[in-house]
Amino acid sequence: MTHTVRFRVDFTAGCSIGPGKVALLEGIRRTGSLRQAAQGLGMSYRRAWLLLDQINHSFATPATTATVGGAGGGGAALTAFGEELIRRYRSLEREIQSLARATLAPIASRAKPRPVSGAPGRPGAQRRRLSRTSSSGRAD
């Protein structure tokens, strides 16, 4: 059975790093392009640009550098700091995953399997159903 811990590190009120930002940085490393990294993550270019801008302005050292378009188009690359950010986050993630597996193993077998998306009993679906009321106040 697999246990997954997703976490975010808040360095200050406006400076944080989590799985989405790290995945974006890894995508940039892999593709050399913010647009391609965003596409690979199923993220809009605008959302990716905003996240990257947030990363680059949250630390004293930027995590990426960019080249402006031209004949071959623009690109993006990680700085040494960007590489360090990924390396340290992933290292901490491995330690946390290991600790979570060891600590939670005795209760993991009691976890219920997740229902198929959209199936009855899914908490989000139930909330939506219950929140739809007619003008008489009754649920539809």
N, C-alpha and C positions, 0 to 999 in steps of 0.2 A: 504494500500500500504506500502511496506517495503522499508526503506532506509537503506543502508549499507555504512558505512565509514570504509575503510581500511587505517591504518596508520602505520608508522614506526617512532620510536624515535631514533634520532641520538644523542648519548651522546658525541661522539667525531668523528673525521673523520673515524676512523677504528672501532668504537664501536656503534652498533645499535641493536635494537630489534624490531621485527614486528610480524605480524600474523603467518608467517611460522615458525619462531623460537619458538614462544610461543606454537603453536600447537605441535611442536616436543617435547618440554619439557613436555607438558601435556600428550603426548603419552608415554613418558618414565615413568612418574608418574603412568599412568594407567597399563602399561605392565611390567615395570621393565626391559625393554630390548630396546636398540637402534634399533636393527634389526626389532623387532616387531612394534615399534613406526613408523619407516620408512615405513614398509609394510602397516600399517594402513592408512598412509597418501598418499600412492601411490608414494613414493619417493624411489630412489635408496639408498642402504645402504651407498654408498660412499658419496652421496650428504648429507645425514643425518649426517654422521660422520664429514664431513667438516663444516657443520653448527654448530654442537655441539662443535667442536674444537674451532671454532670462538667465540662462546658464552663463553666458559670456559677460553679463553685467552684474552677476551676483558675487563674483570672485574678483580679487585684485588682478588675476591673470586670466585671460580668455582661454576657453577650452578648444576653440577652433580658430582657424584663419580662413578667409574666403578670397577667391579670385573673381574678379568681375568678368562677365561674358566677353565674347570676342568671336573669332572664327570657330574655335573649338568649344565655345560656351564657358561658363564659369565653373567653379568647383569649390569644394570645402575640404579642409584637412584638419586633423587633430593636432593640437600643440602637445608638447611634452606634458603640460599640465592636464590636458584632456585625457591623454593616455593614463596618467597617474590616477585621475579621478575614476576612470573605468576599473583599473586594476585594484584599487583599494576598495571600491564599492563591491566588486565581485568577490574579493577575498572575504570581506565581512559577510556577504551573503552566504558563502559556503559555510562559514563558521556558525552563523545563525541557523541555517538549514540543519546542520549536524546536531546542534544543541536542541532544536525543536523536535527532531526525530527521536532523540534519546529521551527527552523530557516527556513528550506526549505519547510515546509508544504504548504505555499501559491503557490509554483511553482511546486510541485511534480506532480500534476495532469496533467501538460503539458508534462511530460516525455513520450516518445514513447515506446511502448513495444519492447523488444529486439527481433530481427528476429531469427529464428531457425538457429542454427550453420550451416554454409556453404551456407546459402540462399543468393540470390542476394541482394545487398545493404549492405552487411556486409563490413565495411571499410577495414578490413584486406584482405578479398577476392578480393576486388576491387583493392587494391594496388598491390597484387600479379599478377592479370590479366594484369594490365597496365604496370607492370615492365617487362613483357616478350616481348621482341621485337626481330624481325628477323634482319639479318645483314643489311637489307635495312632501318632499323629504324622504320618500321611499327609494330604495335602491331599484334600479331598472332591471 
